[in-house]
């Protein structure tokens, strides 16, 4: 018997935009069965996120937002500068910049406030780009209230934690050779477990079950290690879909694990007899926020969907530009 994918309660505040593909020449909005639409034209888009009716995209030329309020529904530029990260956490939009700053907005980009202290973590000699933000929370235990804060990842500086919006910072990269690789490409928070994190790095995937105090590298059965993007499908043992490449500009491939990263298998995409398992660059992967078993992949010039925890894949579109990033506004 086929199990229907489980849907989470919708928190949508605006009409969905479809699948959002960041490319070297702008942002595409793809709805299955319809021609792609160009949401942002000309600007290189390297980070995109969509939640609850909001969508945000970023790249070297700035940050754009498609909001739920504030006039006609359209993409508008809300920040100028070199942004490595655009991310939505709850009601907050985060920007991570190339020079190590974090800006956040709680009014759909009208006002941006800094998260203090990130550029002082290594003195003034370095400016590591911000590549990940995760709002984390330690589950409440008997006699101990729930506590939380923000974990921030840097490409070159590992991961750091602040419990007080930048008042103090604590390293969250582990100790010695057992810790997190310093060049973090993206940070992911588990959809259901608020103290679990994953990080893609230049040395593969790392997982943490304690807000980043300790990290476990997951590389068994993988033939490359430059981390791309990740989809976490929660369950008794999480299913993960991971994109990796041989280098920042090297050939990419897709991998799946059904045991939270202990072992991995290669994913093949395409028509029977013409399947592919390697592409010019790392594919882009996303799991929609409101669907537990659904995954989308932009690989090469094609777009695919899976509704059974990445076991089988259906082609959605072909002839697309090579992807840098992918988000789902459904």
Secondary structure, 3 states (H helix, E strand, C coil): CCCCCCECCCCCCCCCCEEEEEECCEEEEECCCCCCEEEEECCCCCEEEEECCEEEEEECCEEEEECCCCCCCCEEEEECCCEEEEEEECCEEEEEECCCCEEEECCCCCCCEECCCHHHCCCCCCCCCEEEEEEEEECCECCECCEEEEEEEEECCEEEEECCCCCCCEECCCCHHHCCCCEEEEEEECCCCCCCEEEEECCEEEEECCCCCCCEEECCCCCCCEEEEEEEECCCCCEEEEEEECCCCCCEEEEEECCCCCCCEECCECCCCCCECCECCCCEEECCCCECCCEEEEECCEEEEECCCCCCCEEEECCCCCCCEEEEEC
